[in-house]
Amino acid sequence: MKYITVLLLGFGLFSYSQEKDSTNVTYKKRVLENIEVDFLASYYKQDGIHSAVSGGKGMEDLTDITPTIVVAVPLNDDAVLTIDAGISAYSSASSGNINPFDSNTPSPWQASSGASASDALTSLVTNYSHSSDDRNTVWNAHLSGSVEYDYSSIGFGGGITKLFNDKNSEINLSANVYLDTWSPIYPKELQDFASYGNTNGGIFNNFTITGNTAYNPNKFSFHENKNRNSYAVSLSFSQVATKKMQFSLFLDVLQQQGLLSTPYQRIYFADVADSFINEFQLADDIERLPDSRFKVPVGARLNYYVNERLVIRSYYRYYWDNWDISSHTMNIELPIKLSDKFTVFPMYRYYTQQKSKYFAPYEQHLSTEKYYTSDYDLSTFNANQYGVGIGYTDIFMDRKIWKFGLKNIDFRYNHYKRSDGLFANIVSFGIKFVQQ
């Protein structure tokens, strides 16, 4: 099942200070003075009425819990090694309906207890960064890996950052590659029909087909290509414009190749008679999408210091891809400093999207089409997200656990609502410790 990926952003717990330096002096400030450890966690809960696993209808209930630990270690004055390890554990009534027939009364509105109803994604990212003596050049390289029930990924990449104009200007160029492999799982009725060549085996021995009893999903076939490769190049520029204002611009260019559709998402054709087991409609085929996708996001950030109590942080992004999806994202956050240690920050995010040319709702595709999806993540919709957070910062790190002082705590709550009926609640938490 595709995840709503707009929600777990911006803990803002990673920072380091830079001081103007010169190669003509014998002392230089370390990039990172001591080991820093971040514990991050999020809880995500969603529901809706347009499950892609059930062809654009059915419950979208999903719960995801994501604990993560990030450790940054100074290797010397100039180099830092960062290790990011996490687990994303979810349970989903929607993905459980990949095989709803473990129940005597299969239904798109009823949770299944099958193996695909829950899973865990385990990920590990290692990053190495190195700064020049004058701190005006920083380069980094990373290696990542992740694995879950039906998917695995290996990634690598790097970048370079140049600071100039007394460090008031910064330009960054980076490139990343991700090599992913599916272990495809398919809707149970299609898998059994293809395995036996008819309805004389598998689940069909245990249930009676109603409606169109001559069930024959003849467009279905197993995927031969099981790879998905992604390539990305990113360019950004930031500038301190005045004593109170800073802005940044960014551009990403992304190319994906391989199996870009999701093997277990059903499709129902308008020109094929409906077949059912109980009230669960049997799939006519699975989602089919091109094996290439080109994406271009471009955007800007603007931060403005109003006074010692208030800062305005704003963000805008425009997105386009060659599947004809276009979108606009606007975000504003207003950190309000209540005291030397406490900050509260209300936030709001608006998103609007125009659909892919390959999308159509439940039972509106035709069997004569080459590509089709009923995944509402690729539909036309708009979304609003409202949130509030509170942060605690102790620059002197008076509170300690063993040899580590507590530097800051960050807590956020967001409510997300989409015009197609999907809604979600997200709670995120972060805490940073620094070795003393």
RAFENCOR-V875268 format. One record per backbone hydrogen bond with DSSP energy under -1.0 kcal/mol. CO is the residue of the C=O (numbers start at 1). NH is the residue of the N-H. E is the energy in kcal/mol with one decimal. If there is no record, write none. Layout:
BEGIN
co->{CO | CO}
nh->{NH | NH}
e->{E | E}
END
This chain:
BEGIN
co->{22 | 35 | 36 | 37 | 38 | 39 | 40 | 41 | 42 | 43 | 44 | 45 | 46 | 47 | 48 | 51 | 52 | 58 | 61 | 61 | 62 | 63 | 64 | 65 | 67 | 68 | 69 | 70 | 71 | 72 | 73 | 77 | 78 | 79 | 79 | 80 | 81 | 82 | 83 | 84 | 85 | 86 | 88 | 89 | 90 | 91 | 92 | 94 | 95 | 96 | 98 | 100 | 106 | 107 | 108 | 114 | 117 | 119 | 121 | 122 | 123 | 124 | 125 | 126 | 127 | 128 | 129 | 130 | 132 | 136 | 137 | 138 | 139 | 140 | 141 | 142 | 143 | 144 | 145 | 146 | 147 | 150 | 151 | 152 | 153 | 154 | 155 | 156 | 157 | 158 | 159 | 160 | 161 | 162 | 164 | 165 | 168 | 169 | 170 | 171 | 172 | 173 | 174 | 175 | 176 | 177 | 178 | 179 | 180 | 181 | 187 | 188 | 189 | 190 | 191 | 192 | 193 | 201 | 202 | 203 | 210 | 211 | 213 | 216 | 217 | 226 | 227 | 228 | 229 | 230 | 231 | 232 | 233 | 234 | 235 | 236 | 237 | 238 | 239 | 244 | 245 | 245 | 246 | 247 | 248 | 249 | 250 | 251 | 253 | 254 | 255 | 256 | 257 | 258 | 262 | 265 | 267 | 267 | 274 | 275 | 276 | 277 | 280 | 285 | 288 | 291 | 293 | 294 | 295 | 296 | 297 | 298 | 299 | 300 | 301 | 302 | 303 | 304 | 309 | 310 | 310 | 312 | 313 | 314 | 315 | 316 | 317 | 318 | 319 | 320 | 321 | 323 | 325 | 326 | 327 | 328 | 329 | 330 | 331 | 332 | 333 | 335 | 336 | 341 | 342 | 342 | 343 | 344 | 345 | 346 | 347 | 348 | 349 | 350 | 351 | 352 | 353 | 356 | 358 | 361 | 365 | 366 | 372 | 373 | 375 | 376 | 378 | 381 | 382 | 383 | 384 | 385 | 386 | 387 | 388 | 389 | 390 | 391 | 392 | 394 | 399 | 401 | 403 | 404 | 405 | 407 | 408 | 409 | 410 | 411 | 412 | 413 | 414 | 415 | 416 | 417 | 418 | 422 | 423 | 424 | 425 | 426 | 427 | 428 | 429 | 430 | 431 | 432 | 433 | 434}
nh->{25 | 435 | 72 | 433 | 70 | 431 | 68 | 429 | 66 | 427 | 64 | 425 | 62 | 423 | 60 | 56 | 55 | 51 | 93 | 94 | 46 | 91 | 44 | 89 | 87 | 40 | 85 | 38 | 83 | 36 | 81 | 31 | 131 | 75 | 76 | 129 | 73 | 127 | 71 | 125 | 69 | 123 | 121 | 65 | 119 | 63 | 96 | 97 | 98 | 99 | 188 | 103 | 279 | 110 | 59 | 117 | 92 | 90 | 88 | 147 | 86 | 145 | 84 | 143 | 82 | 141 | 80 | 139 | 135 | 163 | 132 | 161 | 130 | 159 | 128 | 157 | 126 | 155 | 124 | 153 | 122 | 183 | 148 | 181 | 146 | 179 | 144 | 177 | 142 | 175 | 140 | 173 | 138 | 171 | 169 | 168 | 240 | 164 | 238 | 162 | 236 | 160 | 234 | 158 | 232 | 156 | 230 | 154 | 228 | 152 | 191 | 192 | 193 | 194 | 195 | 196 | 197 | 204 | 205 | 206 | 276 | 213 | 215 | 218 | 220 | 182 | 259 | 180 | 257 | 178 | 255 | 176 | 253 | 174 | 251 | 172 | 249 | 170 | 247 | 305 | 241 | 242 | 303 | 239 | 301 | 237 | 299 | 235 | 233 | 295 | 231 | 293 | 229 | 260 | 265 | 287 | 284 | 285 | 212 | 282 | 210 | 280 | 277 | 267 | 372 | 258 | 256 | 322 | 254 | 320 | 252 | 318 | 250 | 316 | 248 | 314 | 246 | 312 | 337 | 306 | 307 | 304 | 333 | 302 | 331 | 300 | 329 | 298 | 327 | 296 | 324 | 357 | 321 | 354 | 319 | 352 | 317 | 350 | 315 | 348 | 313 | 311 | 344 | 393 | 338 | 339 | 391 | 336 | 389 | 334 | 387 | 332 | 385 | 330 | 383 | 328 | 381 | 359 | 373 | 364 | 270 | 369 | 288 | 360 | 378 | 379 | 356 | 353 | 419 | 351 | 417 | 349 | 415 | 347 | 413 | 345 | 411 | 343 | 409 | 397 | 406 | 404 | 436 | 401 | 434 | 394 | 432 | 392 | 430 | 390 | 428 | 388 | 426 | 386 | 424 | 384 | 421 | 418 | 47 | 416 | 45 | 414 | 43 | 412 | 41 | 410 | 39 | 407 | 37 | 405}
e->{-1.4 | -3.1 | -2.8 | -2.9 | -2.6 | -2.0 | -3.0 | -2.9 | -2.3 | -2.6 | -2.8 | -2.4 | -1.9 | -2.4 | -1.1 | -2.8 | -1.6 | -1.3 | -1.3 | -1.0 | -2.6 | -2.3 | -2.9 | -2.7 | -2.1 | -3.0 | -2.6 | -3.1 | -2.7 | -2.3 | -2.8 | -2.6 | -2.0 | -2.2 | -1.2 | -2.4 | -3.2 | -2.9 | -2.7 | -2.7 | -2.8 | -2.6 | -2.9 | -2.7 | -2.0 | -2.6 | -1.4 | -1.4 | -1.6 | -1.3 | -2.6 | -1.2 | -1.2 | -1.4 | -1.7 | -1.8 | -3.6 | -2.7 | -3.0 | -2.0 | -2.1 | -2.1 | -3.0 | -2.3 | -3.1 | -2.3 | -2.3 | -2.4 | -1.4 | -3.0 | -2.7 | -3.3 | -2.8 | -2.1 | -3.0 | -1.7 | -2.9 | -2.5 | -2.5 | -2.7 | -2.4 | -2.6 | -3.0 | -2.6 | -2.3 | -3.4 | -3.0 | -2.8 | -2.6 | -2.7 | -2.4 | -2.4 | -2.5 | -2.4 | -2.1 | -1.6 | -2.7 | -2.1 | -2.8 | -2.7 | -2.3 | -2.6 | -2.6 | -2.2 | -2.5 | -2.4 | -2.8 | -1.8 | -2.3 | -1.8 | -2.4 | -2.4 | -2.0 | -2.5 | -2.0 | -2.1 | -2.2 | -1.5 | -1.5 | -1.6 | -2.3 | -1.2 | -1.1 | -2.3 | -1.4 | -3.5 | -3.4 | -2.8 | -2.7 | -2.6 | -2.7 | -2.5 | -2.5 | -2.3 | -2.5 | -2.7 | -3.0 | -2.4 | -2.3 | -3.2 | -1.3 | -1.8 | -3.0 | -2.9 | -2.4 | -2.6 | -2.2 | -2.7 | -2.3 | -2.7 | -2.7 | -2.0 | -3.0 | -1.2 | -1.7 | -2.5 | -2.2 | -1.4 | -3.1 | -2.8 | -2.6 | -2.2 | -2.4 | -2.4 | -2.6 | -2.3 | -2.8 | -1.7 | -2.5 | -1.3 | -2.5 | -3.3 | -2.3 | -2.5 | -2.2 | -2.4 | -2.4 | -3.0 | -3.1 | -1.6 | -1.7 | -2.7 | -2.7 | -1.9 | -2.5 | -2.4 | -2.5 | -2.6 | -2.1 | -2.7 | -1.5 | -2.2 | -1.7 | -2.9 | -2.3 | -2.1 | -2.2 | -3.1 | -2.2 | -2.4 | -2.7 | -1.7 | -2.6 | -2.3 | -2.0 | -1.8 | -3.5 | -3.7 | -1.0 | -2.3 | -2.3 | -2.5 | -2.4 | -2.6 | -3.1 | -2.2 | -1.4 | -1.4 | -1.6 | -1.5 | -3.3 | -1.6 | -2.2 | -2.0 | -2.2 | -1.3 | -2.7 | -2.8 | -2.5 | -2.4 | -2.5 | -2.3 | -3.0 | -2.4 | -2.5 | -2.5 | -2.2 | -2.3 | -2.5 | -1.2 | -3.4 | -2.2 | -3.1 | -3.2 | -2.5 | -3.2 | -2.6 | -2.8 | -2.7 | -2.5 | -2.4 | -2.1 | -2.7 | -2.4 | -2.7 | -2.5 | -1.7 | -3.2 | -2.0 | -3.0 | -2.2 | -2.6 | -3.0 | -2.7 | -2.5 | -3.1 | -2.6 | -2.6 | -3.0 | -3.2}
END
